[in-house]
């Protein structure tokens, strides 16, 4: 299992477009990938747009990206980079 914490940086938070980009990227990996907001017991399947949207993540939210499977390290690295890039938003 591989885990990394990152902070949501884009001004609009984790709205539909970032959730779509995130789930599309996560779906490219074989590993099981979960998103866990800091300070909660909630976890969402990173490959589910609906699951990601239910987390209600705003700018500044800290999340753990947790992957388990054959490509877990690469999955966590690429998904963390996507979050840190602000999902390409200005």
C-alpha positions as CSV (number, residue, x, y, z in Angstrom):
1,X,0.0,0.0,0.0
2,X,1.2,3.5,-0.9
3,X,-0.2,6.7,0.6
4,X,0.5,10.4,0.1
5,X,-1.2,13.5,1.6
6,X,-1.8,16.5,-0.6
7,X,-3.7,19.8,-0.3
8,X,-6.4,20.9,-2.7
9,X,-5.0,24.1,-4.2
10,X,-7.5,25.3,-6.9
11,X,-9.8,28.1,-5.8
12,X,-13.0,26.3,-6.6
13,X,-12.1,23.1,-4.7
14,X,-12.9,19.7,-5.9
15,X,-15.9,20.5,-8.1
16,X,-17.1,18.4,-11.1
17,X,-14.3,19.1,-13.5
18,X,-11.5,18.2,-11.1
19,X,-13.5,15.2,-10.0
20,X,-13.8,14.1,-13.6
21,X,-10.1,14.6,-14.3
22,X,-9.2,12.8,-11.1
23,X,-11.5,9.8,-11.7
24,X,-10.3,9.5,-15.3
25,X,-6.7,9.4,-14.3
26,X,-7.4,7.0,-11.4
27,X,-9.2,4.7,-13.9
28,X,-6.0,4.3,-15.8
29,X,-4.5,2.2,-13.0
30,X,-5.1,-1.4,-11.9
31,X,-4.7,-0.5,-8.2
32,X,-7.6,0.1,-5.8
33,X,-7.4,3.8,-5.0
34,X,-9.2,5.6,-2.2
35,X,-9.4,9.3,-1.2
36,X,-9.6,10.0,2.5
37,X,-10.1,13.6,3.8
38,X,-8.0,14.5,6.8
39,X,-9.8,14.3,10.1
40,X,-12.7,12.1,8.9
41,X,-13.4,8.3,8.7
42,X,-14.9,8.8,5.2
43,X,-13.2,7.3,2.1
44,X,-14.2,7.5,-1.5
45,X,-13.3,5.4,-4.5
46,X,-11.1,7.5,-6.6
47,X,-12.5,6.0,-9.8
48,X,-16.0,7.2,-9.0
49,X,-16.9,10.8,-9.9
50,X,-20.0,10.6,-7.6
51,X,-18.0,9.3,-4.7
52,X,-15.4,12.1,-5.1
53,X,-18.1,14.8,-5.3
54,X,-19.7,13.6,-2.1
55,X,-16.5,14.4,-0.2
56,X,-17.2,18.2,-0.5
57,X,-13.6,19.2,-0.7
58,X,-12.8,22.9,-0.7
59,X,-9.6,24.8,-1.3
60,X,-7.2,24.0,1.5
61,X,-8.7,20.5,2.2
62,X,-6.0,17.9,2.9
63,X,-6.6,14.5,1.5
64,X,-4.7,11.2,1.6
65,X,-4.4,9.3,-1.7
66,X,-4.1,5.7,-0.9
67,X,-3.5,3.0,-3.5
68,X,-3.1,-0.8,-3.2
69,X,-2.1,-2.9,-6.2
70,X,0.5,-3.6,-8.8
71,X,0.9,0.1,-9.9
72,X,0.2,1.8,-6.6
73,X,3.3,4.0,-6.4
74,X,2.8,5.4,-9.9
75,X,-0.9,5.9,-9.3
76,X,-0.3,7.9,-6.1
77,X,2.5,9.9,-7.7
78,X,0.4,10.9,-10.8
79,X,-2.7,11.6,-8.8
80,X,-0.8,13.7,-6.3
81,X,0.8,15.7,-9.1
82,X,-2.7,16.3,-10.7
83,X,-4.0,17.7,-7.3
84,X,-0.8,19.8,-6.8
85,X,-1.1,21.3,-10.3
86,X,-4.6,22.7,-9.4
87,X,-6.1,20.5,-12.1
88,X,-4.9,22.9,-14.7
89,X,-7.0,25.8,-13.4
90,X,-5.6,29.3,-13.0
